[in-house]
Amino acid sequence: MQTITRRKALGLGAGAVLVLTVGDVRGVLATPAESDAEIAKFTGGKALEKGKIAIDLPEIAENGNTVPLSIVVDHPMTEQNYISDILVVADGNPRPGVAAFHLTPAAGKATAATRIRLQATQNIIVVAKTSGGQFFTDRKQVKVTIGGCGG
Protein backbone atom coordinates (compact mmCIF):
# COMPACT_ATOMS: atom_id res chain seq x y z
CA MET A 1 0.00 0.00 0.00
CA GLN A 2 1.33 3.42 -0.98
CA THR A 3 0.98 6.32 1.39
CA ILE A 4 0.17 9.74 0.08
CA THR A 5 2.27 12.52 1.49
CA ARG A 6 0.94 15.98 2.09
CA ARG A 7 3.01 17.24 -0.87
CA LYS A 8 1.47 14.64 -3.22
CA ALA A 9 -2.04 15.43 -1.93
CA LEU A 10 -1.52 19.16 -2.56
CA GLY A 11 -0.16 18.42 -6.03
CA LEU A 12 -3.15 16.21 -6.89
CA GLY A 13 -5.53 18.84 -5.54
CA ALA A 14 -3.91 21.59 -7.57
CA GLY A 15 -4.04 19.41 -10.68
CA ALA A 16 -7.73 18.68 -10.11
CA VAL A 17 -8.50 22.40 -9.70
CA LEU A 18 -6.60 23.17 -12.90
CA VAL A 19 -8.52 20.54 -14.87
CA LEU A 20 -11.85 21.74 -13.49
CA THR A 21 -11.19 25.42 -14.21
CA VAL A 22 -9.40 25.11 -17.54
CA GLY A 23 -10.94 21.87 -18.73
CA ASP A 24 -9.79 19.95 -21.74
CA VAL A 25 -8.15 22.60 -23.92
CA ARG A 26 -8.42 20.42 -27.01
CA GLY A 27 -11.78 20.74 -28.70
CA VAL A 28 -12.75 23.94 -26.88
CA LEU A 29 -13.16 25.97 -30.06
CA ALA A 30 -15.97 25.34 -32.50
CA THR A 31 -15.09 23.42 -35.61
CA PRO A 32 -16.13 24.56 -39.09
CA ALA A 33 -18.66 21.70 -39.05
CA GLU A 34 -20.23 23.06 -35.83
CA SER A 35 -20.47 26.54 -37.35
CA ASP A 36 -22.04 25.08 -40.50
CA ALA A 37 -24.47 23.07 -38.35
CA GLU A 38 -25.51 26.23 -36.49
CA ILE A 39 -26.22 27.95 -39.82
CA ALA A 40 -28.03 24.89 -41.23
CA LYS A 41 -30.23 24.78 -38.14
CA PHE A 42 -31.13 28.45 -38.71
CA THR A 43 -31.76 28.05 -42.45
CA GLY A 44 -33.31 24.60 -42.43
CA GLY A 45 -30.66 23.62 -45.00
CA LYS A 46 -31.85 26.17 -47.59
CA ALA A 47 -29.41 27.81 -49.98
CA LEU A 48 -27.69 31.05 -48.98
CA GLU A 49 -27.32 34.00 -51.36
CA LYS A 50 -24.16 36.07 -51.00
CA GLY A 51 -24.56 39.82 -50.62
CA LYS A 52 -27.01 42.43 -49.37
CA ILE A 53 -25.33 42.40 -45.93
CA ALA A 54 -22.85 45.02 -44.74
CA ILE A 55 -20.83 43.94 -41.69
CA ASP A 56 -19.02 46.69 -39.80
CA LEU A 57 -16.26 45.16 -37.64
CA PRO A 58 -12.73 46.31 -36.90
CA GLU A 59 -10.09 44.50 -38.95
CA ILE A 60 -7.99 44.15 -35.80
CA ALA A 61 -9.55 43.90 -32.35
CA GLU A 62 -7.02 44.81 -29.67
CA ASN A 63 -9.24 43.18 -27.07
CA GLY A 64 -11.47 40.20 -27.90
CA ASN A 65 -13.64 40.81 -24.82
CA THR A 66 -15.68 43.56 -26.46
CA VAL A 67 -15.65 43.82 -30.24
CA PRO A 68 -18.17 46.26 -31.76
CA LEU A 69 -20.36 44.80 -34.50
CA SER A 70 -23.00 46.45 -36.63
CA ILE A 71 -25.01 44.90 -39.44
CA VAL A 72 -27.07 46.51 -42.19
CA VAL A 73 -29.10 44.40 -44.60
CA ASP A 74 -30.04 46.13 -47.86
CA HIS A 75 -33.61 44.86 -48.10
CA PRO A 76 -37.07 46.47 -47.94
CA MET A 77 -38.95 46.31 -44.65
CA THR A 78 -42.55 46.16 -45.87
CA GLU A 79 -45.41 44.11 -44.40
CA GLN A 80 -45.16 41.70 -47.34
CA ASN A 81 -41.38 41.32 -47.51
CA TYR A 82 -38.94 42.07 -44.71
CA ILE A 83 -35.90 40.76 -42.85
CA SER A 84 -37.32 38.73 -39.98
CA ASP A 85 -34.17 37.29 -38.36
CA ILE A 86 -30.41 37.81 -38.31
CA LEU A 87 -27.94 35.22 -37.02
CA VAL A 88 -24.30 35.98 -36.15
CA VAL A 89 -21.84 33.06 -36.04
CA ALA A 90 -18.20 33.23 -34.93
CA ASP A 91 -16.42 30.20 -36.37
CA GLY A 92 -13.59 30.20 -33.81
CA ASN A 93 -15.49 30.65 -30.56
CA PRO A 94 -16.34 27.87 -28.10
CA ARG A 95 -19.99 28.35 -29.08
CA PRO A 96 -20.38 29.47 -32.69
CA GLY A 97 -23.76 31.22 -32.36
CA VAL A 98 -22.95 34.55 -30.73
CA ALA A 99 -26.04 36.67 -31.46
CA ALA A 100 -29.53 36.46 -32.95
CA PHE A 101 -31.91 39.29 -33.73
CA HIS A 102 -35.63 39.18 -34.50
CA LEU A 103 -37.06 42.05 -36.57
CA THR A 104 -40.50 43.17 -37.69
CA PRO A 105 -41.50 45.60 -40.48
CA ALA A 106 -41.98 48.22 -37.75
CA ALA A 107 -38.17 48.41 -37.42
CA GLY A 108 -38.10 50.39 -40.68
CA LYS A 109 -34.54 49.29 -41.48
CA ALA A 110 -32.86 45.92 -41.19
CA THR A 111 -30.03 46.90 -38.85
CA ALA A 112 -28.55 45.55 -35.64
CA ALA A 113 -25.61 46.53 -33.44
CA THR A 114 -23.96 44.93 -30.43
CA ARG A 115 -20.61 44.02 -28.94
CA ILE A 116 -19.39 40.44 -29.20
CA ARG A 117 -16.72 38.43 -27.44
CA LEU A 118 -14.19 36.63 -29.64
CA GLN A 119 -11.75 33.90 -28.63
CA ALA A 120 -9.16 34.47 -31.36
CA THR A 121 -8.72 35.56 -34.97
CA GLN A 122 -11.72 34.19 -36.86
CA ASN A 123 -14.51 34.74 -39.35
CA ILE A 124 -17.77 36.38 -38.37
CA ILE A 125 -20.61 35.03 -40.50
CA VAL A 126 -23.94 36.85 -40.72
CA VAL A 127 -27.08 35.20 -42.11
CA ALA A 128 -30.28 37.18 -42.66
CA LYS A 129 -33.67 35.54 -43.21
CA THR A 130 -36.52 37.21 -45.09
CA SER A 131 -40.19 36.77 -44.27
CA GLY A 132 -40.47 34.97 -47.61
CA GLY A 133 -37.88 32.34 -46.64
CA GLN A 134 -34.82 33.65 -48.53
CA PHE A 135 -31.43 33.70 -46.84
CA PHE A 136 -28.57 36.14 -47.41
CA THR A 137 -25.07 35.80 -46.01
CA ASP A 138 -21.72 37.48 -45.77
CA ARG A 139 -18.58 37.10 -43.67
CA LYS A 140 -15.68 39.15 -42.40
CA GLN A 141 -12.48 38.16 -40.64
CA VAL A 142 -11.39 39.83 -37.40
CA LYS A 143 -7.84 39.53 -36.08
CA VAL A 144 -7.92 39.38 -32.27
CA THR A 145 -4.69 40.31 -30.50
CA ILE A 146 -5.84 39.61 -26.90
CA GLY A 147 -8.21 36.69 -26.26
CA GLY A 148 -11.77 37.31 -25.13
CA CYS A 149 -13.52 34.07 -24.24
CA GLY A 150 -10.53 32.27 -22.84
CA GLY A 151 -7.81 34.88 -22.56
GUZA-170619 format. One line per 3 residues: number of its first residue (from 1); their letters; for each residue x negated, y negated, z negated of C-alpha. Coordinates in Angstrom, 2 decimals, padded with zeros to 5 digits. Layout:
REM GUZA-170619
NUM) A) X:Y:Z  ...
END
This chain:
REM GUZA-170619
1) MQT) 000.00:000.00:000.00  -001.33:-003.42:000.98  -000.98:-006.32:-001.39
4) ITR) -000.17:-009.74:-000.08  -002.27:-012.52:-001.49  -000.94:-015.98:-002.09
7) RKA) -003.01:-017.24:000.87  -001.47:-014.64:003.22  002.04:-015.43:001.93
10) LGL) 001.52:-019.16:002.56  000.16:-018.42:006.03  003.15:-016.21:006.89
13) GAG) 005.53:-018.84:005.54  003.91:-021.59:007.57  004.04:-019.41:010.68
16) AVL) 007.73:-018.68:010.11  008.50:-022.40:009.70  006.60:-023.17:012.90
19) VLT) 008.52:-020.54:014.87  011.85:-021.74:013.49  011.19:-025.42:014.21
22) VGD) 009.40:-025.11:017.54  010.94:-021.87:018.73  009.79:-019.95:021.74
25) VRG) 008.15:-022.60:023.92  008.42:-020.42:027.01  011.78:-020.74:028.70
28) VLA) 012.75:-023.94:026.88  013.16:-025.97:030.06  015.97:-025.34:032.50
31) TPA) 015.09:-023.42:035.61  016.13:-024.56:039.09  018.66:-021.70:039.05
34) ESD) 020.23:-023.06:035.83  020.47:-026.54:037.35  022.04:-025.08:040.50
37) AEI) 024.47:-023.07:038.35  025.51:-026.23:036.49  026.22:-027.95:039.82
40) AKF) 028.03:-024.89:041.23  030.23:-024.78:038.14  031.13:-028.45:038.71
43) TGG) 031.76:-028.05:042.45  033.31:-024.60:042.43  030.66:-023.62:045.00
46) KAL) 031.85:-026.17:047.59  029.41:-027.81:049.98  027.69:-031.05:048.98
49) EKG) 027.32:-034.00:051.36  024.16:-036.07:051.00  024.56:-039.82:050.62
52) KIA) 027.01:-042.43:049.37  025.33:-042.40:045.93  022.85:-045.02:044.74
55) IDL) 020.83:-043.94:041.69  019.02:-046.69:039.80  016.26:-045.16:037.64
58) PEI) 012.73:-046.31:036.90  010.09:-044.50:038.95  007.99:-044.15:035.80
61) AEN) 009.55:-043.90:032.35  007.02:-044.81:029.67  009.24:-043.18:027.07
64) GNT) 011.47:-040.20:027.90  013.64:-040.81:024.82  015.68:-043.56:026.46
67) VPL) 015.65:-043.82:030.24  018.17:-046.26:031.76  020.36:-044.80:034.50
70) SIV) 023.00:-046.45:036.63  025.01:-044.90:039.44  027.07:-046.51:042.19
73) VDH) 029.10:-044.40:044.60  030.04:-046.13:047.86  033.61:-044.86:048.10
76) PMT) 037.07:-046.47:047.94  038.95:-046.31:044.65  042.55:-046.16:045.87
79) EQN) 045.41:-044.11:044.40  045.16:-041.70:047.34  041.38:-041.32:047.51
82) YIS) 038.94:-042.07:044.71  035.90:-040.76:042.85  037.32:-038.73:039.98
85) DIL) 034.17:-037.29:038.36  030.41:-037.81:038.31  027.94:-035.22:037.02
88) VVA) 024.30:-035.98:036.15  021.84:-033.06:036.04  018.20:-033.23:034.93
91) DGN) 016.42:-030.20:036.37  013.59:-030.20:033.81  015.49:-030.65:030.56
94) PRP) 016.34:-027.87:028.10  019.99:-028.35:029.08  020.38:-029.47:032.69
97) GVA) 023.76:-031.22:032.36  022.95:-034.55:030.73  026.04:-036.67:031.46
100) AFH) 029.53:-036.46:032.95  031.91:-039.29:033.73  035.63:-039.18:034.50
103) LTP) 037.06:-042.05:036.57  040.50:-043.17:037.69  041.50:-045.60:040.48
106) AAG) 041.98:-048.22:037.75  038.17:-048.41:037.42  038.10:-050.39:040.68
109) KAT) 034.54:-049.29:041.48  032.86:-045.92:041.19  030.03:-046.90:038.85
112) AAT) 028.55:-045.55:035.64  025.61:-046.53:033.44  023.96:-044.93:030.43
115) RIR) 020.61:-044.02:028.94  019.39:-040.44:029.20  016.72:-038.43:027.44
118) LQA) 014.19:-036.63:029.64  011.75:-033.90:028.63  009.16:-034.47:031.36
121) TQN) 008.72:-035.56:034.97  011.72:-034.19:036.86  014.51:-034.74:039.35
124) IIV) 017.77:-036.38:038.37  020.61:-035.03:040.50  023.94:-036.85:040.72
127) VAK) 027.08:-035.20:042.11  030.28:-037.18:042.66  033.67:-035.54:043.21
130) TSG) 036.52:-037.21:045.09  040.19:-036.77:044.27  040.47:-034.97:047.61
133) GQF) 037.88:-032.34:046.64  034.82:-033.65:048.53  031.43:-033.70:046.84
136) FTD) 028.57:-036.14:047.41  025.07:-035.80:046.01  021.72:-037.48:045.77
139) RKQ) 018.58:-037.10:043.67  015.68:-039.15:042.40  012.48:-038.16:040.64
142) VKV) 011.39:-039.83:037.40  007.84:-039.53:036.08  007.92:-039.38:032.27
145) TIG) 004.69:-040.31:030.50  005.84:-039.61:026.90  008.21:-036.69:026.26
148) GCG) 011.77:-037.31:025.13  013.52:-034.07:024.24  010.53:-032.27:022.84
151) G) 007.81:-034.88:022.56
END
